[in-house]
């Protein structure tokens, strides 16, 4: 079943995402390789949001993306 995950970002998003961006993209690519994630895109330029399309047995597949870390 398909599930959409919407990201809403604030005005500080672009300057604060730097330390996490590489890990986030690597995790997204891994999810695509495992066929859990189908597509993702930003909603504006500069980004003011994003959407990811997942496929799974429940909404948990989208809710668990990305994994949380103490510093994020």
Buried (B, 14 or more C-beta within 10 A) or exposed (E): EEBEBEBEBEEEBEEEEEEBEEEBEEBBEEBBEEEBBEEBEEEEEEBBEBEBBBEBEEEEBBEBBBEEEEEE
